[in-house]
Amino acid sequence: MSKIIFTSPEQAEATFYQALERMDLEAMMSVWAEDEEVVCIHPGGPRVTGFAAVRESWRQVFASGARMHVRVVGEVVMRGLLMSVHSVNEIIFLGEDGDQPAPPITATNVYFRGAAGWHMVSHHASILPHADIPQDIDLTHTANTVH
């Protein structure tokens, strides 16, 4: 697989969420650093480490066939020269038409800048407890929601 050189963590993150919506494993893995120290935690799942294991976890997610429409809101970014940490809320709608709301997710995405540009080194997603859903988050679906 040839790696895309992402010139910013925002470009890598946009590709991550587009790949998630399209259920595109190759695009998803182009975002990840090819490193044995990468970490992925899906909502309610165990910690998965290493590029091959993370790839397999995403293959399983996509193999479920569950179509997702994702809207990222409430992003908080802490960025340095070599690392960028993005704390986001993911509003997800399931189904071909995106008409089935899923529980909101809170996620932390960590990107590292190396010789081959910015790539994800960690994604940790958890279901957001109902009591913690900010009042200003609109949980209604809108088309083309990935930013």
MIDOSE-1310 file (N, C-alpha, C; in nm, 2 decimals, decimal comma, always signed):
residues 147
mski	+0,08/-0,12/+0,00/+0,00/+0,00/+0,00/+0,09/+0,12/+0,00; +0,06/+0,22/-0,09/+0,14/+0,34/-0,09/+0,08/+0,44/+0,01; +0,16/+0,51/+0,08/+0,12/+0,60/+0,18/+0,09/+0,74/+0,12; -0,02/+0,79/+0,16/-0,05/+0,93/+0,12/+0,03/+1,02/+0,22
ifts	+0,09/+1,13/+0,17/+0,16/+1,22/+0,26/+0,05/+1,33/+0,29; +0,01/+1,33/+0,41/-0,09/+1,43/+0,46/-0,01/+1,55/+0,51; -0,04/+1,67/+0,46/+0,04/+1,79/+0,49/-0,01/+1,85/+0,62; -0,12/+1,81/+0,68/-0,17/+1,86/+0,80/-0,25/+1,75/+0,88
peqa	-0,26/+1,76/+1,01/-0,34/+1,66/+1,08/-0,49/+1,67/+1,04; -0,53/+1,79/+1,00/-0,67/+1,81/+0,96/-0,70/+1,74/+0,83; -0,60/+1,73/+0,74/-0,62/+1,66/+0,62/-0,63/+1,51/+0,65; -0,55/+1,46/+0,74/-0,55/+1,32/+0,78/-0,68/+1,29/+0,85
eatf	-0,73/+1,38/+0,93/-0,86/+1,35/+1,00/-0,98/+1,35/+0,91; -0,98/+1,44/+0,81/-1,08/+1,44/+0,71/-1,09/+1,31/+0,64; -0,97/+1,26/+0,60/-0,96/+1,13/+0,53/-1,01/+1,02/+0,62; -0,97/+1,02/+0,75/-1,02/+0,92/+0,84/-1,17/+0,91/+0,84
yqal	-1,24/+1,02/+0,86/-1,39/+1,02/+0,87/-1,45/+0,99/+0,73; -1,39/+1,03/+0,62/-1,44/+1,00/+0,49/-1,43/+0,84/+0,47; -1,32/+0,79/+0,51/-1,30/+0,64/+0,50/-1,40/+0,57/+0,58; -1,42/+0,62/+0,70/-1,52/+0,56/+0,79/-1,66/+0,55/+0,73
ermd	-1,70/+0,66/+0,67/-1,83/+0,67/+0,60/-1,84/+0,58/+0,48; -1,73/+0,57/+0,40/-1,73/+0,49/+0,28/-1,70/+0,35/+0,31; -1,66/+0,32/+0,43/-1,62/+0,18/+0,47/-1,50/+0,14/+0,38; -1,41/+0,23/+0,36/-1,29/+0,21/+0,27/-1,17/+0,17/+0,35
leam	-1,14/+0,04/+0,36/-1,02/+0,00/+0,44/-0,89/+0,06/+0,40; -0,87/+0,06/+0,27/-0,74/+0,11/+0,22/-0,72/+0,26/+0,25; -0,83/+0,34/+0,23/-0,82/+0,48/+0,27/-0,80/+0,50/+0,42; -0,87/+0,41/+0,50/-0,86/+0,42/+0,64/-0,72/+0,40/+0,68
msvw	-0,66/+0,29/+0,63/-0,52/+0,26/+0,67/-0,42/+0,35/+0,61; -0,45/+0,43/+0,51/-0,35/+0,53/+0,46/-0,34/+0,64/+0,56; -0,43/+0,66/+0,65/-0,43/+0,76/+0,76/-0,33/+0,72/+0,87; -0,33/+0,59/+0,90/-0,25/+0,53/+1,01/-0,10/+0,53/+0,98
aede	-0,02/+0,56/+1,09/+0,12/+0,54/+1,08/+0,15/+0,39/+1,08; +0,24/+0,34/+0,99/+0,27/+0,20/+0,98/+0,37/+0,17/+1,09; +0,32/+0,15/+1,21/+0,40/+0,14/+1,33/+0,34/+0,04/+1,42; +0,42/-0,03/+1,50/+0,37/-0,13/+1,59/+0,32/-0,07/+1,72
evvc	+0,34/+0,06/+1,74/+0,30/+0,13/+1,86/+0,16/+0,20/+1,84; +0,10/+0,19/+1,72/-0,03/+0,26/+1,70/-0,13/+0,18/+1,79; -0,23/+0,26/+1,83/-0,33/+0,21/+1,92/-0,47/+0,25/+1,88; -0,57/+0,16/+1,88/-0,70/+0,19/+1,84/-0,80/+0,12/+1,94
ihpg	-0,89/+0,20/+1,99/-0,99/+0,15/+2,08/-1,13/+0,19/+2,03; -1,20/+0,09/+1,98/-1,34/+0,11/+1,93/-1,43/+0,12/+2,05; -1,55/+0,19/+2,03/-1,64/+0,20/+2,15/-1,68/+0,06/+2,20; -1,65/+0,04/+2,33/-1,69/-0,08/+2,40/-1,59/-0,20/+2,37
gprv	-1,48/-0,17/+2,29/-1,39/-0,27/+2,25/-1,26/-0,27/+2,33; -1,18/-0,37/+2,31/-1,05/-0,38/+2,37/-0,95/-0,29/+2,30; -0,84/-0,27/+2,37/-0,73/-0,19/+2,31/-0,66/-0,28/+2,20; -0,64/-0,23/+2,08/-0,58/-0,30/+1,97/-0,45/-0,22/+1,94
tgfa	-0,34/-0,30/+1,94/-0,21/-0,23/+1,91/-0,14/-0,29/+1,79; -0,06/-0,21/+1,72/+0,01/-0,26/+1,60/-0,07/-0,24/+1,47; +0,00/-0,20/+1,37/-0,06/-0,17/+1,24/-0,15/-0,28/+1,19; -0,10/-0,41/+1,19/-0,17/-0,52/+1,13/-0,30/-0,55/+1,22
avre	-0,29/-0,54/+1,35/-0,41/-0,56/+1,43/-0,51/-0,45/+1,42; -0,46/-0,33/+1,40/-0,56/-0,21/+1,38/-0,63/-0,23/+1,25; -0,55/-0,27/+1,15/-0,61/-0,30/+1,01/-0,72/-0,40/+1,03; -0,69/-0,51/+1,10/-0,79/-0,62/+1,11/-0,91/-0,57/+1,19
swrq	-0,89/-0,48/+1,29/-1,01/-0,43/+1,36/-1,10/-0,35/+1,27; -1,04/-0,27/+1,18/-1,12/-0,19/+1,09/-1,18/-0,28/+0,98; -1,11/-0,38/+0,94/-1,17/-0,47/+0,84/-1,30/-0,54/+0,90; -1,29/-0,57/+1,03/-1,41/-0,63/+1,10/-1,53/-0,53/+1,11
vfas	-1,49/-0,40/+1,14/-1,59/-0,30/+1,15/-1,66/-0,28/+1,02; -1,59/-0,27/+0,91/-1,64/-0,25/+0,78/-1,72/-0,38/+0,73; -1,67/-0,49/+0,77/-1,73/-0,62/+0,72/-1,87/-0,63/+0,78; -1,90/-0,56/+0,89/-2,04/-0,57/+0,95/-2,14/-0,51/+0,85
garm	-2,10/-0,43/+0,76/-2,19/-0,37/+0,66/-2,27/-0,26/+0,71; -2,25/-0,21/+0,83/-2,33/-0,11/+0,89/-2,28/+0,03/+0,83; -2,37/+0,09/+0,75/-2,33/+0,22/+0,69/-2,34/+0,33/+0,80; -2,25/+0,42/+0,80/-2,24/+0,52/+0,89/-2,23/+0,66/+0,83
hvrv	-2,31/+0,75/+0,88/-2,29/+0,89/+0,84/-2,24/+0,96/+0,97; -2,13/+1,04/+0,96/-2,07/+1,09/+1,08/-2,06/+1,24/+1,07; -2,10/+1,31/+1,18/-2,08/+1,45/+1,19/-1,99/+1,47/+1,31; -1,88/+1,54/+1,29/-1,78/+1,57/+1,40/-1,81/+1,71/+1,45
vgev	-1,83/+1,72/+1,58/-1,86/+1,85/+1,65/-1,78/+1,86/+1,77; -1,77/+1,99/+1,82/-1,71/+2,01/+1,95/-1,56/+1,98/+1,95; -1,49/+2,00/+1,84/-1,35/+1,97/+1,83/-1,26/+2,06/+1,92; -1,18/+2,00/+1,99/-1,07/+2,07/+2,07/-0,94/+2,02/+2,02
vmrg	-0,85/+2,11/+1,98/-0,72/+2,07/+1,92/-0,61/+2,12/+2,00; -0,51/+2,03/+2,03/-0,39/+2,07/+2,10/-0,28/+2,03/+2,00; -0,21/+2,13/+1,94/-0,11/+2,10/+1,84/+0,02/+2,16/+1,87; +0,12/+2,07/+1,84/+0,26/+2,11/+1,85/+0,33/+2,09/+1,71
llms	+0,46/+2,10/+1,71/+0,53/+2,09/+1,59/+0,52/+1,94/+1,53; +0,52/+1,84/+1,62/+0,53/+1,71/+1,57/+0,40/+1,62/+1,61; +0,32/+1,68/+1,70/+0,20/+1,60/+1,74/+0,08/+1,69/+1,75; -0,04/+1,63/+1,71/-0,16/+1,70/+1,72/-0,26/+1,61/+1,79
vhsv	-0,33/+1,65/+1,89/-0,43/+1,58/+1,96/-0,57/+1,64/+1,94; -0,66/+1,57/+1,89/-0,80/+1,62/+1,86/-0,90/+1,54/+1,94; -0,97/+1,62/+2,03/-1,08/+1,56/+2,11/-1,20/+1,60/+2,04; -1,29/+1,51/+2,00/-1,41/+1,54/+1,92/-1,53/+1,46/+1,97
neii	-1,64/+1,51/+1,94/-1,77/+1,43/+1,95/-1,81/+1,39/+1,82; -1,85/+1,26/+1,80/-1,90/+1,21/+1,68/-2,05/+1,18/+1,69; -2,12/+1,25/+1,60/-2,26/+1,22/+1,60/-2,28/+1,13/+1,48; -2,33/+1,01/+1,50/-2,34/+0,90/+1,40/-2,48/+0,86/+1,37
flge	-2,51/+0,85/+1,25/-2,64/+0,80/+1,20/-2,61/+0,67/+1,12; -2,69/+0,57/+1,14/-2,67/+0,44/+1,08/-2,77/+0,42/+0,97; -2,74/+0,32/+0,88/-2,84/+0,29/+0,78/-2,80/+0,36/+0,65; -2,85/+0,31/+0,54/-2,82/+0,36/+0,40/-2,86/+0,51/+0,39
dgdq	-2,97/+0,54/+0,45/-3,02/+0,68/+0,45/-2,98/+0,76/+0,57; -2,91/+0,70/+0,66/-2,86/+0,77/+0,78/-2,98/+0,82/+0,86; -3,08/+0,73/+0,88/-3,20/+0,77/+0,95/-3,21/+0,70/+1,09; -3,11/+0,63/+1,13/-3,11/+0,56/+1,26/-3,00/+0,62/+1,35
papp	-3,03/+0,71/+1,44/-2,93/+0,77/+1,53/-2,86/+0,66/+1,62; -2,73/+0,67/+1,63/-2,66/+0,59/+1,72/-2,62/+0,68/+1,84; -2,58/+0,61/+1,95/-2,54/+0,69/+2,07/-2,42/+0,78/+2,03; -2,42/+0,90/+2,08/-2,30/+0,99/+2,05/-2,17/+0,93/+2,10
itat	-2,06/+0,96/+2,03/-1,93/+0,90/+2,06/-1,84/+1,02/+2,10; -1,75/+1,00/+2,19/-1,65/+1,10/+2,22/-1,52/+1,02/+2,18; -1,43/+1,09/+2,11/-1,31/+1,03/+2,05/-1,19/+1,12/+2,07; -1,08/+1,06/+2,09/-0,95/+1,13/+2,09/-0,86/+1,07/+1,98
nvyf	-0,82/+1,16/+1,88/-0,74/+1,12/+1,77/-0,61/+1,19/+1,78; -0,50/+1,11/+1,78/-0,37/+1,16/+1,79/-0,29/+1,14/+1,66; -0,23/+1,25/+1,61/-0,15/+1,25/+1,49/-0,01/+1,28/+1,52; +0,08/+1,22/+1,44/+0,22/+1,24/+1,46/+0,28/+1,28/+1,32
rgaa	+0,37/+1,38/+1,32/+0,43/+1,43/+1,20/+0,57/+1,36/+1,19; +0,59/+1,29/+1,08/+0,71/+1,23/+1,05/+0,76/+1,26/+0,91; +0,86/+1,19/+0,87/+0,92/+1,22/+0,73/+0,81/+1,21/+0,62; +0,71/+1,12/+0,65/+0,61/+1,10/+0,55/+0,48/+1,18/+0,58
gwhm	+0,49/+1,29/+0,65/+0,38/+1,37/+0,68/+0,31/+1,33/+0,81; +0,18/+1,38/+0,82/+0,10/+1,35/+0,94/+0,02/+1,22/+0,93; +0,03/+1,14/+1,03/-0,04/+1,01/+1,03/-0,10/+0,99/+1,17; -0,21/+0,92/+1,18/-0,27/+0,88/+1,31/-0,19/+0,78/+1,38
vshh	-0,17/+0,80/+1,51/-0,10/+0,70/+1,59/-0,20/+0,64/+1,70; -0,31/+0,71/+1,72/-0,41/+0,66/+1,82/-0,55/+0,72/+1,79; -0,64/+0,63/+1,81/-0,79/+0,66/+1,80/-0,85/+0,59/+1,92; -0,91/+0,67/+2,01/-0,98/+0,61/+2,12/-1,12/+0,66/+2,12
asil	-1,22/+0,58/+2,10/-1,36/+0,62/+2,09/-1,44/+0,55/+2,20; -1,53/+0,63/+2,26/-1,62/+0,57/+2,37/-1,76/+0,63/+2,35; -1,86/+0,55/+2,39/-1,99/+0,60/+2,39/-2,00/+0,71/+2,49; -2,06/+0,82/+2,46/-2,08/+0,94/+2,55/-2,20/+0,91/+2,64
phad	-2,18/+0,91/+2,77/-2,29/+0,89/+2,86/-2,40/+1,00/+2,83; -2,52/+0,97/+2,84/-2,63/+1,06/+2,81/-2,61/+1,19/+2,89; -2,58/+1,17/+3,02/-2,56/+1,29/+3,11/-2,45/+1,38/+3,06; -2,36/+1,33/+2,98/-2,24/+1,41/+2,94/-2,26/+1,48/+2,80
ipqd	-2,37/+1,46/+2,74/-2,40/+1,52/+2,61/-2,42/+1,67/+2,62; -2,33/+1,75/+2,57/-2,35/+1,89/+2,58/-2,48/+1,94/+2,52; -2,54/+2,03/+2,59/-2,67/+2,08/+2,55/-2,67/+2,15/+2,41; -2,56/+2,20/+2,36/-2,55/+2,27/+2,24/-2,53/+2,17/+2,12
idlt	-2,52/+2,04/+2,14/-2,50/+1,95/+2,03/-2,63/+1,91/+1,97; -2,64/+1,94/+1,84/-2,76/+1,91/+1,76/-2,75/+1,76/+1,72; -2,84/+1,68/+1,77/-2,84/+1,53/+1,74/-2,92/+1,50/+1,61; -2,96/+1,60/+1,54/-3,04/+1,57/+1,41/-2,94/+1,54/+1,30
htan	-2,99/+1,46/+1,20/-2,91/+1,43/+1,09/-2,91/+1,54/+0,98; -2,80/+1,56/+0,92/-2,79/+1,65/+0,80/-2,71/+1,57/+0,70; -2,74/+1,59/+0,58/-2,66/+1,52/+0,47/-2,52/+1,57/+0,46; -2,43/+1,48/+0,41/-2,29/+1,51/+0,39/-2,23/+1,58/+0,52
tvh	-2,23/+1,50/+0,62/-2,19/+1,55/+0,75/-2,05/+1,55/+0,79; -1,97/+1,47/+0,72/-1,82/+1,47/+0,75/-1,76/+1,60/+0,71; -1,67/+1,65/+0,80/-1,60/+1,77/+0,77/-1,46/+1,74/+0,72
